[in-house]
Amino acid sequence: MTNNVENTKKAYAAFGTGDIATLTELIAPDCVWHVGGRSQLTGDYVGHEQILGYFAKLYELTDGTFTATLDDVGETEAGLVTCVVTLNGRRQGTALTTRMIEIGRSNAAGQVAECWWFAEDAYAADAFFGPAQIVLPEQAPVITRA
């Protein structure tokens, strides 16, 4: 039997209280965190700095109102941790309440090595957090010759 379910409960408690020390103990230094959707938060975050930056952005965009409540957690025979989570937050006068599915894979030390987050209502989550911004590389001016 692994400690994955207990570690997941500890991680959600730490997230809720802003306990960065516990989060960094429970998340592997080379963890890859996948966030589904099409919002400005969508993407893959690698390592503590990027993952904690993502968490900070959740709080920043919601003026500190973002919460993630662990509703249910279990572990498959293959060792994957699956969670049902309720997300809440307020942004620019709009409230978000939706559920999310999380799937996590741990390393031999029991730390989260890879994690996938998917909102139940991806359209609502994308609209709430705002669209991704596309940044194109700067182009050299076109020179025409006569």
N, C-alpha and C positions, 0 to 999 in steps of 0.2 A: 504494500500500500504506500502511495506517495503522499507528500504534503501539499500537492498542487491545489487542492480545494481550500485548505486552510490558508495557504499563501495568497490565494486569490482574494479571500475574505479580508486578510490583513492589508492587501494592496488597495482594495476599495475603501477600507477604513482610512488608510493613510492618505489616499487621494482626497477624501472628504475633509480631512483636517489640514491638508497642506504639508504633511509630514514627508518632506523630500528625502530625508535620510533613510527612512524605511522603504520608500519607493525605489531608491537607487540600490538598496540591498536586494530587493525582490525582482528587479528588472536587470537582465544581463547587460553588461557594458556594450555588447555588440548586437543587442536585440533589434529586430526589424518590426516596426509598428505600422500596419497597413490600415489606412482610413479610406473606406469606400465613399462613392458619391461623386458629385461634380462641384462641390463648394470650394471656397478658397482654402479650406482645411484638408481637402482630399490629397492623398499621396502616401508615400512611404517615408517614414521617419526612422533613422538609423542611429542607435547609440543614445546614451543618457542625455546629451546636450539637445539633440533634436527632439527626442520624445518629451522631455520636460519642457522644452520650448513650445511644443504642440499643446501640452496641458496648460501652460501659461496663456497661450493664445485663446483657448476656450474660456478662461476666466476674463481675459481682457475684452473679448468681443461681447461678453454678457455682463460687463461691469461687475464681475464677481458673483453673479447669481447662478452660475452653472453648477448643477449637481448631477451626480451619477449614482443611483441607488441600486445596489445589487439585489435583485429579486430572487434569483435562483442560480445555483451553480452545481455542476456535476462534472464527472470525469469519465471519458470513454475508456474502454479496455486498452486502446492504443495510447492512452496517456494524454489525449487532448482535453483541455478544460473548456467547457461550454457554459456560457452565462447568458441570462436574460437580465437586462439592466434598464431601469427607467431614467431617462434624461429629462432634466428641467432647466430652463433658463429664460431670461428676458433680454431682448435686444431691440433697441430703437422702438420701444413701445409695443413690441410683439412678444408673445409668450410661446415657448416651445415645450411641449410635453410629448414625448414619444418613447417607444421602447427600442432597445438595441440588442443585437445578438453579438456576442464576443466569442471568438474561438482563440484559444491560446495553446502554445506548445512550449514546454519547459526544457531546459538543459539538464545535465546530470546533477548540477548543484541545486536544482529546484527553482531556478530563476526563470522568469518569462524570457524565452529566446525569440519567439515570434508571436505576433498577435494580429488578429483581424477584427475590425469594428465595422458593423453594418447596421445602419438605422432601419427600423421597421418601415418608416415612411421616409424614404430617401428624398423624395421631392420636397417634403416639408422641411427636412433638415438642411437641404441645399438652399432653399429659399431663405431660411432663417439665418444661416451663416454667410450668405452672399456668394455670388459667383466667383469662380476662379479667375484670376487675372492672368491674361496671356501677355508675356513680355517677349517681344521680338528682338532679335539682335539688331544692333544699329547697322544700317546699310551705308555703303559708300555711295557718294553722289554719282549719278549717271553722267558720263561725259559724252557729249555728241560731237562728232567731227563733221565739218562742212565739206 
